[in-house]
Amino acid sequence: MELYIGGISQGKLTYVCNKKNISKDSDLICDGAGCTMEELLSKPFVNHFHLFIGRLLKEGGAIVTDGAIAPDGPKTDSDRHFLLKPGHAPDPEKIANVLAKDLIAENPSVVIICNEVGCGIVPVDRTDRLYRETVGRCLCRLAEYSQVVERIVCGLGMRLK
């Protein structure tokens, strides 16, 4: 697993595409703004991972705790899961642990590109704070597992791990 983080519009996708010798419009890249869970767990590249987490929190769904995450509900009646209901405050630690565990298990060589959302002024809105905390905790879990972690600023990579 590789993790590339940085602020908005800092050239993360261009940097990764150049480094991996692929085009920005490659079918190998799924976009967190609209990708399915199946794509997230199978595609070799994930861009806008923070947007996937935002959609999961906003749209709700079930996070299955014994194998995969299913935004539209558990896959079978026997799946152990907890339900994310829109408008309710889920536990960021729990979401981060389950999402990271499933990504590591199902797609261990994925390259993840994600905005840093935890810098700056702490949002007044509770939902925005929950989103920031969930993204941050998930990135911490993924960084622990990743072989490569780089921060991108102005299109330049700084190797953290």
C-alpha positions, 0 to 999 in steps of 0.5 A: 500500500502507498499513501499520498496526502496533501492539501487541495490542488497541490498536484497529488494526482499528477505526481502519482500518475507521473511516478507510476507512469499512468494517465490521469484518465486511466481506468485503473483509478477510481474516484472517491467522489463516486466510486463503489465499494467494490471499486475501492476494494479492487482498483489499484489507485484511489483518488479523492479517498476523503470524498469517499469517507464524506459520502459514507458519512453523509449517505449512511449505510452499513459498515460490515465488520467481518470482511467488507464495507457495504454502503447499501447494506450488509451482503448477507443476513449473517454479516455482523455490521453496524448501521450508519444513519444519515444525520447520526454521529457515528464513532470515527475510530470505529469507522476508521478501524473497519475501513482500514482493516477492509482495505488492507485485507481486500486491496493491500497494494492499493495506491491511495491519494487523499486531501489533508483535511485536518489542518486549519481552523476547527469547524464549528459544525459538528458534522464537519468535525466528525468528517475531519476526525474520521478521515484523519483517523483512517489515514493514520491507520493506513499510514501504519500499514503503508510501505510508502507515505508521501506528502505532496506540496506544490507538486513536489513529494516529501517522503515521510515513510 
